[in-house]
Amino acid sequence: MTGNRYHDPAVETLARSDLDLLIDERIRLTVRYATEHSPFYRRWFTRHNIRPEAIREHEDLRELPIVSGATIRRYQPPHEKEFCFKSVPWEAVFTVNETSGTSGIPKSFFLTWEDWERYAEKYARLFVSQGFEAGDRVVVCASYGMNVGANTMTLAARDIGMAIVPEGKCTFPVRVLEQYRPTALIGSVFKLLRLARRMEAEGHPPQDAGVARLVVGGESFAPESRRYLEEVWGCPVYNSYGSTEGTMCGECTRQAGLHVPEDLVHFDLYDPGMNRFVHDGETGRLVYTTLLAPGKRAGTLLINYDTEDTCSVVSRERCGCGRTHMRIASPRREAETIRIGDVPLNRVDVEAAVFAPENMVHLNGEYEAFIYGGDEAGETVLRVSMECFDPARVDEDEIKETFLASLLRSVPALSGAYEDGSLQILCSVTPPGGLELHRAPGRPKRIVDRR
């Protein structure tokens, strides 16, 4: 990287003590703004006997109830006549955005131009931390629509001086790579792997495309799938995390956790019962609070919002890149966690076992997993199907053994159930295109509970 190491050095390298003071100041400003401008929070504070002026620092947020996606849906049409989380008049709303609505009625968000500028600032910081600079050419394979990710990245590119190729999907012709010689691609693990396979089929090895880095967002992924994607493309893969709510953060070139823009975003991690903060290093539910600077406003403001994702704090110490903002592990979606007895099994655990290096000589990375109830009471069956380049040329038992050993290393708590027979793990391989998810409409579900 030849340009600046930071997008906003004064903020990104702020001493920890000064950063903590700034966070507490912005929590006070945010709570005050909520009291004055949010119909939901005005009622909410009164209903819960909360004195907003008593919320002085981040520890005080523990005294406030948690809100969730269900809360947002409950306080918008058709349940209410108005959008109670809308915190500005209509003339200040720049865009209306929605979540995908995969779990019911889409959540509505109202963004001012200031919101868009803050979102772009978050992405600009993470792009610069990943080595992006003026003159980079970036293909964005994320949806341009009601979700904010792709549009926000495009705004961030304006501030850095990058050129965006706004494909939106990863099914674009290979000629795009030949003609524009992009230096980076943004997409999901599987979109980028499928693109690589198309390129190879057309005689264009991905490693010869001139791509210097990949950014993966929109879903958590296993370290094993990252390593495989890096091997296929011959360049580093950086993780990013974001949502319509505004939770954007991402890895720097050190790949040592995702930097949180703590002056704009506040995260607390709660225990599963949502009663207490967990200690750094422990896994907890990620709870988000909007942070507003003096004189700023937000179209939709959230305090103590349960993202329904889990992660842990990696460090609050200065990173090797020089940034002081805390780093978190890659968040995992609670919706992709299935419990077998008392043991949580996340999609990423299954993915890690699929992408075991010994198996990836034969597999293309596509997989799906289903959980069934067994024939006996209390029995569970985990059935995993994996796509293979040529099923006739592989030893299916060997692939199963490799998968099994990797899964039980990743989730050792499953070993007891597997050994006593209450958990069966069945593996099979299919030719390319043989999985059920290829025939299902919408976003593929990699792990499905059919009990």
C-alpha positions in Angstrom: 0.0 0.0 0.0 1.5 3.3 -1.0 -1.2 5.7 0.3 -2.3 6.7 3.8 -2.4 3.9 6.4 -5.6 5.4 7.9 -8.7 7.1 6.6 -9.1 9.2 9.7 -5.9 8.8 11.7 -6.9 11.1 14.6 -9.9 9.0 15.4 -8.6 5.5 14.4 -5.4 5.9 16.6 -7.1 7.6 19.6 -5.7 6.5 22.9 -7.9 4.0 24.7 -8.7 6.3 27.6 -9.7 9.1 25.3 -11.8 6.7 23.2 -13.6 5.5 26.3 -14.4 9.1 27.2 -15.7 9.8 23.7 -17.9 6.7 23.8 -19.5 7.7 27.1 -20.1 11.3 25.8 -21.8 9.9 22.7 -24.0 7.5 24.6 -25.3 10.5 26.6 -25.9 12.4 23.3 -27.6 9.4 21.8 -30.0 8.8 24.7 -30.9 12.5 24.8 -31.6 12.4 21.0 -33.8 9.3 21.5 -35.8 11.1 24.2 -36.4 14.1 22.1 -36.9 12.6 18.6 -37.9 8.9 18.8 -41.6 8.1 19.4 -40.7 4.6 20.5 -38.0 5.6 23.0 -40.0 8.4 24.6 -42.8 5.8 25.4 -40.2 3.1 26.2 -38.4 5.2 28.8 -41.6 6.2 30.5 -43.0 2.6 30.5 -39.8 1.3 32.1 -39.4 4.2 34.6 -36.1 5.1 33.0 -34.6 8.6 33.7 -32.6 9.3 30.5 -30.3 11.7 32.3 -29.2 8.9 34.5 -27.6 7.1 31.5 -24.1 8.5 31.7 -21.7 5.8 30.5 -21.7 2.6 28.6 -22.1 0.4 31.8 -25.4 2.2 32.4 -26.8 0.6 29.3 -27.2 -2.6 31.3 -30.1 -0.9 33.1 -32.0 -0.5 29.9 -34.1 -3.3 28.4 -33.0 -5.0 25.2 -34.9 -4.4 21.9 -35.0 -6.9 19.0 -36.0 -7.2 15.4 -39.4 -8.3 16.7 -39.7 -5.1 18.7 -39.1 -3.0 15.5 -41.7 -5.0 13.6 -44.2 -4.7 16.5 -43.9 -0.9 16.4 -44.4 -0.3 12.7 -47.3 -0.9 10.3 -49.4 -3.0 10.2 -49.2 -3.3 14.0 -49.0 0.5 14.5 -50.3 3.4 12.5 -46.8 5.0 12.4 -43.2 3.9 12.3 -42.3 4.4 15.9 -38.5 4.0 15.4 -38.4 6.8 12.8 -36.6 9.6 14.5 -36.7 12.4 11.9 -39.6 14.1 10.0 -40.3 12.8 6.5 -38.6 15.8 4.8 -35.3 14.7 6.4 -35.5 11.1 5.2 -33.2 10.4 2.3 -33.9 6.7 1.7 -36.2 4.1 3.1 -34.5 0.7 3.5 -35.7 -2.8 4.5 -34.1 -5.9 5.7 -34.6 -9.1 3.7 -37.7 -10.2 5.7 -36.5 -13.8 5.8 -37.9 -14.2 9.3 -41.2 -12.4 8.7 -42.3 -8.8 7.9 -39.2 -6.8 6.8 -37.9 -4.3 9.3 -38.1 -0.7 8.0 -35.2 1.8 8.4 -35.2 5.5 7.6 -31.8 6.9 6.6 -30.9 10.6 6.5 -28.0 11.7 4.3 -26.0 12.0 7.5 -26.7 8.3 8.1 -25.3 7.5 4.7 -22.2 9.6 5.3 -21.6 7.7 8.6 -22.1 4.4 7.0 -19.7 5.3 4.2 -17.2 6.5 6.8 -17.2 3.0 8.4 -16.6 1.3 5.1 -14.0 3.8 4.0 -12.0 3.1 7.2 -12.1 -0.7 6.7 -11.2 -0.5 3.0 -8.1 1.7 3.8 -7.2 -0.7 6.6 -7.3 -3.5 4.0 -4.9 -1.7 1.7 -7.3 -0.1 -0.7 -6.2 3.2 -2.2 -7.0 5.7 -5.0 -6.9 4.0 -8.4 -8.2 0.7 -7.2 -10.9 -0.9 -9.3 -13.5 -2.9 -7.4 -16.2 -5.3 -8.6 -19.1 -5.3 -6.0 -21.0 -8.5 -6.1 -23.6 -7.5 -3.5 -27.2 -6.5 -4.0 -28.0 -2.9 -5.0 -31.4 -2.5 -3.5 -33.3 -2.2 -0.2 -30.2 -3.5 1.7 -27.5 -0.8 2.3 -24.3 -2.7 1.8 -23.5 -2.2 -1.9 -24.6 1.4 -2.0 -22.6 2.2 1.1 -19.4 0.6 -0.3 -19.9 2.7 -3.5 -20.1 5.9 -1.4 -17.0 4.9 0.5 -15.2 4.4 -2.8 -15.9 7.9 -3.7 -14.1 9.2 -0.6 -11.0 7.0 -1.3 -10.8 7.5 -5.1 -11.6 4.0 -6.1 -13.5 3.0 -9.2 -16.5 0.7 -8.6 -17.9 -1.9 -11.1 -21.4 -2.3 -9.7 -22.3 -5.8 -10.9 -24.5 -6.6 -8.0 -24.2 -10.3 -8.7 -21.3 -12.6 -9.3 -22.7 -14.0 -12.5 -21.1 -11.3 -14.7 -19.2 -12.4 -17.8 -15.5 -13.2 -17.4 -14.7 -10.5 -20.0 -15.4 -7.9 -17.2 -12.2 -9.1 -15.5 -10.2 -9.1 -18.7 -11.4 -5.6 -19.8 -11.3 -3.7 -16.5 -8.6 -5.6 -14.7 -10.2 -5.1 -11.2 -7.8 -5.1 -8.3 -10.4 -6.4 -5.8 -13.7 -8.3 -5.7 -16.4 -8.1 -3.0 -18.8 -11.0 -2.5 -19.5 -14.1 -0.5 -17.2 -17.1 -0.3 -19.4 -19.3 -2.5 -20.0 -16.6 -5.1 -16.3 -16.0 -5.5 -15.6 -19.8 -5.6 -18.2 -20.2 -8.4 -16.7 -17.3 -10.3 -13.3 -18.9 -10.0 -14.6 -22.2 -11.4 -16.2 -20.4 -14.4 -12.9 -18.6 -15.1 -11.0 -21.9 -15.0 -13.6 -23.5 -17.3 -13.1 -20.7 -19.8 -9.3 -21.0 -19.6 -8.6 -18.0 -17.3 -6.9 -19.0 -14.1 -8.1 -16.8 -11.2 -4.6 -16.3 -10.0 -3.7 -14.6 -13.3 -6.5 -12.1 -13.1 -4.6 -9.4 -11.3 -6.9 -9.4 -8.3 -4.9 -8.2 -5.2 -7.5 -8.8 -2.5 -11.0 -10.2 -1.9 -13.5 -8.9 0.7 -16.1 -11.3 2.0 -19.2 -9.9 3.7 -22.8 -10.8 4.3 -22.1 -14.1 6.1 -19.7 -15.6 8.5 -17.2 -18.2 7.2 -14.7 -20.7 8.6 -11.0 -20.1 8.6 -10.7 -23.2 6.5 -12.9 -21.8 3.7 -10.9 -18.5 3.9 -7.6 -20.4 3.4 -9.1 -22.3 0.4 -10.4 -19.2 -1.2 -7.0 -17.5 -0.8 -5.4 -20.5 -2.4 -7.8 -20.5 -5.4 -7.4 -16.7 -6.0 -3.8 -16.3 -4.9 -4.5 -13.2 -2.7 -5.6 -12.3 0.8 -9.3 -12.6 1.8 -10.6 -10.0 4.3 -13.7 -10.4 6.5 -16.3 -7.7 6.9 -19.5 -7.5 8.9 -22.4 -5.1 8.5 -26.1 -4.7 8.5 -28.9 -2.2 7.6 -28.9 -1.3 11.3 -25.3 0.1 10.8 -23.0 -2.4 12.4 -20.2 -2.2 9.8 -16.7 -3.3 10.9 -14.0 -5.3 9.3 -10.5 -6.8 9.3 -7.3 -4.9 8.6 -4.3 -6.4 6.7 -3.3 -8.2 10.0 -6.4 -10.4 9.8 -6.5 -10.4 13.6 -10.1 -9.6 14.3 -12.6 -7.1 13.0 -12.1 -3.5 14.0 -15.2 -1.8 15.4 -15.5 1.9 14.7 -16.2 2.7 18.3 -16.8 6.4 17.9 -19.8 5.5 15.6 -20.9 2.1 16.8 -21.2 0.7 20.3 -21.2 -3.1 21.0 -21.8 -4.9 24.2 -21.7 -8.7 24.5 -24.3 -10.3 26.8 -24.6 -13.8 28.2 -27.3 -16.1 26.7 -29.8 -15.0 29.3 -29.2 -11.3 28.3 -28.6 -10.5 32.0 -24.9 -9.5 32.2 -22.0 -8.4 30.0 -19.5 -11.3 29.3 -15.8 -10.9 29.8 -13.5 -10.2 26.9 -12.7 -13.5 25.2 -16.0 -15.1 26.1 -18.7 -15.6 23.5 -21.8 -13.5 23.9 -24.8 -12.0 22.1 -23.8 -8.9 20.2 -26.0 -5.9 21.3 -25.7 -2.7 19.3 -26.2 1.0 20.1 -26.1 3.9 17.6 -23.6 6.6 18.6 -24.3 10.2 17.6 -21.8 13.0 17.5 -22.8 16.5 18.8 -25.4 18.1 16.5 -25.9 14.9 14.4 -29.2 13.1 13.9 -30.3 9.6 12.9 -33.3 8.5 10.8 -33.7 5.3 12.8 -31.9 5.2 16.2 -31.3 2.0 18.1 -30.2 1.5 21.7 -29.4 -2.0 23.1 -30.5 -3.7 19.9 -30.0 -7.5 19.9 -28.4 -8.3 16.6 -29.1 -12.0 17.2 -25.4 -12.6 16.3 -22.8 -14.1 18.7 -19.1 -13.3 18.9 -16.3 -12.4 21.3 -13.9 -9.5 21.9 -10.5 -10.4 20.6 -8.6 -7.4 22.0 -8.9 -3.8 23.1 -5.2 -3.3 22.8 -3.6 -1.4 20.0 -3.5 -3.6 16.8 -0.3 -4.2 14.9 -1.7 -1.9 12.2 -1.7 0.9 14.8 -5.5 1.2 15.3 -6.8 1.4 18.8 -10.4 0.5 18.3 -11.4 -2.9 19.7 -11.4 -6.0 17.6 -14.1 -8.8 17.6 -14.2 -12.3 16.3 -16.3 -12.9 13.2 -19.9 -12.8 14.4 -22.1 -15.9 13.9 -25.8 -15.9 13.3 -27.9 -17.4 16.0 -30.4 -18.3 13.3 -27.7 -20.6 11.9 -27.1 -22.4 15.2 -28.9 -25.7 15.9 -28.7 -27.4 19.3 -28.1 -31.2 19.5 -29.0 -31.9 23.1 -27.3 -29.0 24.9 -24.5 -28.6 22.3 -24.8 -25.7 19.9 -23.8 -26.5 16.3 -23.4 -23.6 13.9 -23.2 -23.6 10.1 -19.6 -22.4 10.3 -18.7 -25.5 12.3 -20.0 -27.7 9.5 -18.3 -25.6 6.9 -15.0 -25.9 8.7 -15.2 -29.7 8.4 -16.3 -29.6 4.8 -13.3 -27.4 3.9 -10.7 -29.7 5.6 -7.7 -29.4 3.4 -7.4 -33.1 2.7 -11.0 -33.1 1.3 -10.7 -30.0 -0.9 -8.5 -31.9 -3.4 -11.8 -33.6 -4.4 -14.6 -31.2 -3.3 -15.7 -27.9 -4.8 -16.9 -26.5 -1.4 -20.6 -26.6 -2.0 -22.5 -28.5 0.8 -25.7 -28.7 2.8 -26.6 -30.2 6.1 -29.9 -31.4 7.6 -30.8 -32.4 11.1 -33.4 -35.1 11.6 -34.9 -37.0 14.6 -33.7 -40.6 14.7 -35.8 -43.7 15.1 -35.2 -43.9 18.8 -36.3 -41.3 21.3 -33.6 -38.6 21.8 -31.7 -39.8 18.8 -30.5 -37.2 16.3 -29.2 -37.6 12.7 -26.9 -35.1 11.0 -26.8 -35.7 7.3 -24.2 -33.8 5.3 -24.0 -33.8 1.5 -20.9 -32.4 -0.3 -20.3 -31.7 -4.0 -17.4 -33.5 -5.6 -15.7 -32.8 -8.9 -15.9 -36.5 -9.9 -17.7 -38.8 -7.3 -16.6 -41.9 -9.3 -12.9 -41.1 -8.5 -13.1 -40.5 -4.8 -13.2 -42.8 -1.7 -16.4 -41.7 0.0 -15.5 -43.4 3.3 -12.2 -41.4 3.4 -14.0 -38.1 2.9 -16.5 -39.0 5.6 -13.6 -39.9 8.0 -11.9 -36.6 7.3 -15.1 -34.6 7.8 -15.9 -36.4 11.0 -12.5 -35.9 12.5 -12.5 -32.2 11.7 -16.1 -31.7 13.0 -15.4 -33.4 16.3 -12.2 -31.3 16.7 -14.2 -28.1 16.0 -17.1 -29.1 18.3 -15.6 -31.6 20.8 -18.8 -31.5 22.9 -20.5 -33.6 20.2 -18.1 -36.5 20.8 -20.0 -38.0 23.7 -23.3 -38.1 21.8 -21.6 -39.6 18.7 -19.8 -42.3 20.7 -22.9 -43.4 22.6 -24.9 -43.5 19.3 -27.5 -40.8 20.2 -26.0 -38.8 17.3 -25.5 -40.3 13.9 -23.4 -38.4 11.3 -24.0 -39.5 7.7 -22.0 -38.1 4.8 -22.4 -38.4 1.1 -21.0 -36.9 -2.0 -22.9 -35.7 -5.1 -21.8 -34.4 -8.5 -21.8 -30.6 -9.1 -25.3 -29.3 -9.0 -26.6 -32.3 -7.0 -27.6 -30.5 -3.8 -31.2 -29.6 -2.9 -30.2 -25.9 -2.3 -29.6 -25.5 -6.0 -33.3 -26.1 -6.7 -34.7 -24.0 -3.8 -35.6 -20.3 -4.6 -34.0 -17.5 -2.7 -30.8 -17.4 -0.6 -29.4 -21.0 0.0 -29.8 -22.4 3.5 -26.7 -24.5 4.3 -28.0 -26.0 7.6 -31.7 -26.9 8.1 -33.3 -28.5 11.2 -36.0 -31.0 10.0 -36.8 -32.5 13.4 
